[in-house]
């Protein structure tokens, strides 16, 4: 829902258009992914980022606190966890 005009043009040219969706649908799917595997760090972090884009700061911070409780399984997830830590510290939650 937040693509630039050039990204939309490329999607239309390459794929024939953008798939139907919304940021609210993203929240729904991410929550479902967390229900399926509550130990997965990526969907929890992604939900925090999505809430931040929606300007739902408290919901984002709650998800970030959950991220810190999870165990990263690769270096990318470790980076997400470090980002969550920084974000929480900036919000005065650490």
C-alpha positions in Angstrom: 0.0 0.0 0.0 3.0 2.3 0.4 4.8 1.8 -2.9 6.2 4.7 -4.8 4.9 5.6 -8.3 8.0 4.0 -9.9 7.5 0.7 -7.9 3.9 0.7 -9.0 4.9 1.2 -12.6 7.4 -1.6 -12.5 4.9 -3.9 -10.9 2.3 -3.0 -13.6 4.9 -3.5 -16.4 6.4 -6.7 -15.1 3.5 -8.4 -13.4 0.5 -6.8 -15.0 -0.4 -4.9 -11.8 -0.3 -5.1 -8.1 -2.0 -7.8 -6.0 -5.0 -6.8 -4.0 -4.1 -6.2 -0.4 -3.9 -3.7 2.4 -1.8 -3.0 5.5 -4.7 -4.4 7.6 -4.5 -7.7 5.6 -0.8 -7.8 6.4 -1.6 -7.5 10.1 -4.1 -10.4 9.8 -1.6 -12.7 8.0 1.2 -11.8 10.3 -0.9 -12.6 13.4 -1.9 -15.9 11.8 1.8 -16.7 11.2 2.6 -16.0 14.8 -0.3 -18.3 15.9 1.1 -21.1 13.8 4.6 -20.7 15.2 5.0 -18.4 18.2 8.7 -19.0 18.3 9.3 -17.4 14.8 11.0 -14.1 15.2 10.5 -12.7 11.7 6.7 -12.4 11.7 6.7 -10.9 15.2 9.3 -8.3 14.1 7.4 -7.7 10.8 4.2 -7.1 12.8 5.9 -4.5 14.9 7.2 -2.7 11.7 3.6 -2.9 10.3 2.1 -1.4 13.4 4.7 1.4 13.3 3.7 2.2 9.7 0.1 2.3 10.9 1.2 4.8 13.7 0.1 2.3 16.3 3.2 2.8 18.5 2.1 0.9 21.6 1.1 -2.2 19.6 4.5 -2.0 17.8 6.4 -1.7 21.1 4.6 -4.7 22.6 5.6 -6.8 19.5 9.2 -5.6 19.9 9.2 -6.8 23.5 8.0 -10.2 22.3 10.9 -10.2 19.7 13.4 -9.9 22.6 12.0 -13.0 24.2 12.5 -15.1 21.1 15.7 -16.9 20.0 17.2 -15.9 16.7 17.9 -18.8 14.4 20.2 -16.9 11.9 22.2 -13.7 11.6 19.3 -11.9 10.0 17.0 -12.6 12.9 19.8 -11.6 15.3 19.9 -8.2 13.4 16.1 -7.9 13.7 16.4 -8.5 17.4 19.2 -5.9 17.8 17.0 -3.4 15.9 14.1 -4.2 18.3 16.4 -3.6 21.2 17.5 -0.2 19.8 13.9 0.8 19.0 12.8 -0.1 22.5 15.7 1.8 24.1 14.8 4.9 22.1 11.2 4.6 23.3 12.5 4.3 26.9 11.2 0.8 27.2 14.6 -0.8 28.1 
